[in-house]
Amino acid sequence: MAKTDAELLQGDATGFRELYGRYAERIHRYHLRRCGDAEAAHDLTAETFAQAWFARRRFRDEAGGSTAPWLYGIARNVLLESVRRGRIERDAAMRLGVFERLDREPAAAEPDEGWLDGLDEALAGLSEAERAAIELRVVQGLEYDDVAAALSTTAPAARVRVSRGLSALRQRLLNGMEAAR
């Protein structure tokens, strides 16, 4: 007799792989319908199952052995967090002047030769923690959990370091531009 989802979830990695096989395509379709981007839907699906793996011990069987409602709840939260993260990054880009409006992509243009003037000096004025956080998050494109792991801190603390560092960097660059006038 086939094991229930709940039994597979509470088992070992082999059981979890079987559970993944039962639901991966459905969770992927869920994400794809909502974001419209196949690559993003794959990433969101992977994140959904990663979170399910880490939260498996907290699962409470409230659906007769089915994990579907629980998995879709995780998928919903992953999607909402992704949207929130994207909004935070767009807001940061707007504050930095990377682009002016959210309803259009930045125009393709060749930058002025001096567009990076003062960046090294502005970065040097940041704390080591802020510089490292910006390097990991902005330059290397790591997720906040990965930034936190690299800096031996928590994800919220990594977010604060990046946010404070970007704010300070923006202010330093603006001050430098005003001084150059």
RALIN-V45980 format. One record per residue. N is the residue number from 1. RES is the residue in one small letter. PHI is phi in whole degrees, -180 to 180 (999 if undefined). Layout:
N/RES/PHI, N/RES/PHI
//
This chain:
1/m/999, 2/a/-70, 3/k/-75, 4/t/-74, 5/d/-57, 6/a/-60, 7/e/-66, 8/l/-65, 9/l/-64, 10/q/-84, 11/g/-86, 12/d/-95, 13/a/-62, 14/t/-64, 15/g/-64, 16/f/-65, 17/r/-61, 18/e/-66, 19/l/-61, 20/y/-57, 21/g/-60, 22/r/-72, 23/y/-119, 24/a/-57, 25/e/-65, 26/r/-67, 27/i/-67, 28/h/-61, 29/r/-62, 30/y/-56, 31/h/-68, 32/l/-62, 33/r/-62, 34/r/-90, 35/c/-108, 36/g/71, 37/d/-128, 38/a/-60, 39/e/-66, 40/a/-63, 41/a/-63, 42/h/-64, 43/d/-62, 44/l/-65, 45/t/-65, 46/a/-61, 47/e/-65, 48/t/-59, 49/f/-73, 50/a/-64, 51/q/-66, 52/a/-62, 53/w/-60, 54/f/-71, 55/a/-99, 56/r/-58, 57/r/-73, 58/r/-91, 59/f/-61, 60/r/-121, 61/d/-73, 62/e/-119, 63/a/-135, 64/g/60, 65/g/96, 66/s/-88, 67/t/-99, 68/a/-53, 69/p/-60, 70/w/-65, 71/l/-64, 72/y/-67, 73/g/-64, 74/i/-64, 75/a/-59, 76/r/-62, 77/n/-64, 78/v/-62, 79/l/-63, 80/l/-62, 81/e/-64, 82/s/-64, 83/v/-65, 84/r/-62, 85/r/-62, 86/g/-63, 87/r/-65, 88/i/-62, 89/e/-67, 90/r/-65, 91/d/-62, 92/a/-63, 93/a/-64, 94/m/-66, 95/r/-62, 96/l/-80, 97/g/79, 98/v/-66, 99/f/-151, 100/e/-88, 101/r/-127, 102/l/-79, 103/d/-89, 104/r/-148, 105/e/-78, 106/p/-62, 107/a/-70, 108/a/-80, 109/a/-152, 110/e/-80, 111/p/-72, 112/d/-62, 113/e/-57, 114/g/-97, 115/w/-65, 116/l/-100, 117/d/-57, 118/g/90, 119/l/-66, 120/d/-61, 121/e/-65, 122/a/-64, 123/l/-65, 124/a/-64, 125/g/-79, 126/l/-84, 127/s/-69, 128/e/-59, 129/a/-64, 130/e/-68, 131/r/-60, 132/a/-65, 133/a/-63, 134/i/-64, 135/e/-57, 136/l/-68, 137/r/-81, 138/v/-86, 139/v/-77, 140/q/-86, 141/g/74, 142/l/-75, 143/e/-72, 144/y/-61, 145/d/-62, 146/d/-72, 147/v/-61, 148/a/-60, 149/a/-62, 150/a/-66, 151/l/-100, 152/s/55, 153/t/-142, 154/t/-96, 155/a/-61, 156/p/-61, 157/a/-67, 158/a/-63, 159/r/-60, 160/v/-63, 161/r/-61, 162/v/-64, 163/s/-61, 164/r/-64, 165/g/-64, 166/l/-66, 167/s/-63, 168/a/-65, 169/l/-62, 170/r/-59, 171/q/-62, 172/r/-63, 173/l/-67, 174/l/-64, 175/n/-62, 176/g/-65, 177/m/-67, 178/e/-67, 179/a/-67, 180/a/-75, 181/r/-75
//
